Amino acid sequence: MHEQRAQAIRTMLIQQLIAVRPEIAERTVTDRSALTGDLGMDSVELAETFERIRDCFGTVHIAGWLATATRADGDTVGSLVRYLDSMVPAGAPEPVTAGSR
């Protein structure tokens, strides 16, 4: 995983999480933060977040990651960043993040 690309994905993901659930901005979000546990996201909020991710990256299938990650208590920010980094083709545009325009 390229650290600069991973950081751009992480920043975009946190921005999308805050857009869906604004109170997340008041918390410290780390790679170990669980989407459902630590951040308290429900299924509707997850679906909206995943829709926003698709808007940033195009067609990225997240349902498989979520099913596996939640069974293993691994639905963390870091796990999703690694998944997105592996699924988005090399050479794809970097995710658009606030301040990057």
Buried (B, 14 or more C-beta within 10 A) or exposed (E): EEEEBBEBBBBBBBBBBBEBBEEBEEBEBEEEBBBBEBBEBEEEBBBBBBEBBEEBBEEBEBEEBBEEBBEEEEBBBBBBBBBBBEBBEEEEEBBEBEEEE
